[in-house]
Amino acid sequence: MDKDRLYIRAVLSLLLLLIFCVLLILIFYVELPSSAEITSATLLGALVGNLTSTLSYWFDSTEHSENKGKENGSTGD
């Protein structure tokens, strides 16, 4: 069950990163109409916060300390 959740989180994280990269390419390398430029820039700005949260999930050390507390028998409450 935990492996399935990990795979789902990894796939969703990669999908978010792919969408972010596609928007970067669209904004900087493809000639877009002005209405599409505004929309893509807005989407890119919204995705930055989500991408930050996703990267902190994968690379933040607090998750490891929480697991360590559970192993030692403390609940953290």
C-alpha positions as a Markdown table, in Angstrom:
| # | Residue | x | y | z |
|---|---|---|---|---|
| 1 | Met | 0.0 | 0.0 | 0.0 |
| 2 | Asp | 2.8 | 2.4 | 0.9 |
| 3 | Lys | 4.6 | 1.6 | -2.4 |
| 4 | Asp | 1.5 | 2.4 | -4.4 |
| 5 | Arg | 1.2 | 5.8 | -2.7 |
| 6 | Leu | 4.9 | 6.5 | -3.4 |
| 7 | Tyr | 4.5 | 5.6 | -7.1 |
| 8 | Ile | 1.4 | 7.8 | -7.3 |
| 9 | Arg | 3.2 | 10.7 | -5.6 |
| 10 | Ala | 6.2 | 10.3 | -7.9 |
| 11 | Val | 4.1 | 10.2 | -11.1 |
| 12 | Leu | 2.1 | 13.3 | -10.0 |
| 13 | Ser | 5.3 | 15.1 | -9.1 |
| 14 | Leu | 6.9 | 14.3 | -12.5 |
| 15 | Leu | 3.7 | 15.4 | -14.2 |
| 16 | Leu | 3.8 | 18.8 | -12.4 |
| 17 | Leu | 7.4 | 19.2 | -13.3 |
| 18 | Leu | 6.7 | 18.4 | -17.0 |
| 19 | Ile | 3.8 | 20.9 | -17.1 |
| 20 | Phe | 6.1 | 23.5 | -15.6 |
| 21 | Cys | 8.8 | 22.9 | -18.1 |
| 22 | Val | 6.4 | 23.0 | -21.0 |
| 23 | Leu | 5.1 | 26.4 | -19.8 |
| 24 | Leu | 8.6 | 27.7 | -19.6 |
| 25 | Ile | 9.3 | 26.6 | -23.1 |
| 26 | Leu | 6.1 | 28.2 | -24.4 |
| 27 | Ile | 6.8 | 31.5 | -22.7 |
| 28 | Phe | 10.4 | 31.8 | -23.7 |
| 29 | Tyr | 10.8 | 30.0 | -27.0 |
| 30 | Val | 7.5 | 30.0 | -28.8 |
| 31 | Glu | 5.7 | 33.0 | -30.3 |
| 32 | Leu | 2.3 | 33.1 | -28.6 |
| 33 | Pro | -0.6 | 35.5 | -29.0 |
| 34 | Ser | -0.8 | 38.1 | -26.3 |
| 35 | Ser | -3.8 | 36.5 | -24.6 |
| 36 | Ala | -2.0 | 33.2 | -24.5 |
| 37 | Glu | 1.1 | 34.8 | -23.1 |
| 38 | Ile | -0.9 | 36.3 | -20.2 |
| 39 | Thr | -2.6 | 33.0 | -19.5 |
| 40 | Ser | 0.6 | 30.9 | -19.6 |
| 41 | Ala | 2.4 | 33.4 | -17.4 |
| 42 | Thr | -0.4 | 33.2 | -14.9 |
| 43 | Leu | -0.3 | 29.4 | -15.0 |
| 44 | Leu | 3.4 | 29.4 | -14.6 |
| 45 | Gly | 3.1 | 31.7 | -11.5 |
| 46 | Ala | 0.5 | 29.4 | -10.0 |
| 47 | Leu | 2.6 | 26.3 | -10.6 |
| 48 | Val | 5.7 | 27.8 | -8.9 |
| 49 | Gly | 4.1 | 27.5 | -5.5 |
| 50 | Asn | 3.0 | 23.9 | -6.1 |
| 51 | Leu | 6.4 | 23.0 | -7.5 |
| 52 | Thr | 8.1 | 24.5 | -4.4 |
| 53 | Ser | 5.8 | 22.4 | -2.2 |
| 54 | Thr | 6.5 | 19.3 | -4.2 |
| 55 | Leu | 10.3 | 19.8 | -4.1 |
| 56 | Ser | 10.2 | 20.4 | -0.4 |
| 57 | Tyr | 8.2 | 17.1 | 0.0 |
| 58 | Trp | 10.9 | 15.1 | -1.8 |
| 59 | Phe | 14.0 | 16.9 | -0.4 |
| 60 | Asp | 12.9 | 18.2 | 3.1 |
| 61 | Ser | 14.5 | 16.6 | 6.1 |
| 62 | Thr | 11.5 | 17.0 | 8.4 |
| 63 | Glu | 9.8 | 13.9 | 7.0 |
| 64 | His | 12.8 | 11.8 | 8.0 |
| 65 | Ser | 12.7 | 13.2 | 11.6 |
| 66 | Glu | 9.0 | 12.4 | 11.8 |
| 67 | Asn | 9.7 | 8.8 | 10.8 |
| 68 | Lys | 12.5 | 8.7 | 13.3 |
| 69 | Gly | 10.1 | 9.8 | 16.1 |
| 70 | Lys | 7.6 | 7.1 | 15.2 |
| 71 | Glu | 10.3 | 4.4 | 15.3 |
| 72 | Asn | 11.3 | 5.6 | 18.8 |
| 73 | Gly | 7.7 | 5.3 | 20.1 |
| 74 | Ser | 7.0 | 9.0 | 20.4 |
| 75 | Thr | 3.8 | 10.3 | 18.9 |
| 76 | Gly | 5.0 | 13.9 | 18.4 |
| 77 | Asp | 1.8 | 15.3 | 20.1 |
